[in-house]
């Protein structure tokens, strides 16, 4: 099937914008901090959903598609039942265009897949992937069943007989796992007991059942950020941010739960691999973009005049943030969501475009744009639904040398 780059001109976008997926179904990419583009930039990976008005059941199939921007073709690659409405099948790239990584299920449980595009062959691993290392050597993941216990849409749906609730407390045999992609062997990278012990040492004891939630490599593949949540008797969860070396050593508490609960969400690495940006509440209670070291030893507000929201990531040169917002926030208008470019040096923001994202529903069926950069830093892929169906769009910033300068 040929790709038709359909110009998106609604609400007068400030840069060229195109719908890049066909109107034959519902498409999403993965997450705001995972580039859907292949390392060469030739391909973009997407998931076509079988529906968009309910959560997936354990046997509902979705389809992984590959967009080829050289030949302007889109083709089906694989059908999977290992997906969710927010992070799709965690489809991603490693070091080359040859391999795609994503999740499926075997015998009712989540598994990881390495798909060889040259050989048109799938290699199945016994354990799932949340993120794959930049060099493709290994993958890391918490329990993708456990993730859905804290917030549906980020893990994998399984049948009741395969459901595995986390044990109360912080056991020493669960947490964040490492899968060696050469041998298929799995090892425990950081246990939730290590997390709980570190919290106790810091005087930040948190009761409840511990769940690994998010894990993210820095660009240099030297450190990982880990989001841990605890679920107790009260409604909601208690989130915390940690980092560690890529081998699991040097575990650091960066943002404790008491700080996060004041208001905050969605951390991401700076291009230098030493700093992190995150939406956090300032002294007045308003969200601002906070930047801090990987060990939590210093912190500053960046672009203090700009209200923080959405899913922020740095441009390749570290000067800009791209982010979106939630439809109910004041920065939105009439249910439309902005794709926002924040100039850190000038302390200003620019709305690149407005797009409809299915309204203000906040549950697992919501559609967040999740704007994600390409590898060169001159294009942005995001979700939208101006006609009511989930589609992928691309904003072209190639005419903006201030944004794409190395």
HELIX and SHEET records of a PDB file:
HELIX    1   1 UNK A  144  UNK A  150  1                                   7    
HELIX    2   2 UNK A  160  UNK A  162  5                                   3    
HELIX    3   3 UNK A  192  UNK A  201  1                                  10    
HELIX    4   4 UNK A  257  UNK A  260  1                                   4    
HELIX    5   5 UNK A  401  UNK A  404  1                                   4    
SHEET    1   A 5 UNK A   6  UNK A   7  0                                        
SHEET    2   A 5 UNK A  16  UNK A  19 -1                                        
SHEET    3   A 5 UNK A 391  UNK A 396 -1                                        
SHEET    4   A 5 UNK A 379  UNK A 384 -1                                        
SHEET    5   A 5 UNK A 372  UNK A 373 -1                                        
SHEET    1   B 4 UNK A  26  UNK A  28  0                                        
SHEET    2   B 4 UNK A  43  UNK A  49 -1                                        
SHEET    3   B 4 UNK A  62  UNK A  68 -1                                        
SHEET    4   B 4 UNK A  73  UNK A  80 -1                                        
SHEET    1   C 4 UNK A  92  UNK A  93  0                                        
SHEET    2   C 4 UNK A  99  UNK A 106 -1                                        
SHEET    3   C 4 UNK A 109  UNK A 116 -1                                        
SHEET    4   C 4 UNK A 121  UNK A 125 -1                                        
SHEET    1   D 4 UNK A 131  UNK A 132  0                                        
SHEET    2   D 4 UNK A 138  UNK A 141 -1                                        
SHEET    3   D 4 UNK A 175  UNK A 180 -1                                        
SHEET    4   D 4 UNK A 186  UNK A 191 -1                                        
SHEET    1   E 4 UNK A 209  UNK A 217  0                                        
SHEET    2   E 4 UNK A 223  UNK A 231 -1                                        
SHEET    3   E 4 UNK A 238  UNK A 245 -1                                        
SHEET    4   E 4 UNK A 252  UNK A 255 -1                                        
SHEET    1   F 4 UNK A 264  UNK A 269  0                                        
SHEET    2   F 4 UNK A 275  UNK A 281 -1                                        
SHEET    3   F 4 UNK A 287  UNK A 293 -1                                        
SHEET    4   F 4 UNK A 299  UNK A 302 -1                                        
SHEET    1   G 4 UNK A 313  UNK A 314  0                                        
SHEET    2   G 4 UNK A 320  UNK A 323 -1                                        
SHEET    3   G 4 UNK A 336  UNK A 343 -1                                        
SHEET    4   G 4 UNK A 348  UNK A 356 -1                                        
END                                                                             
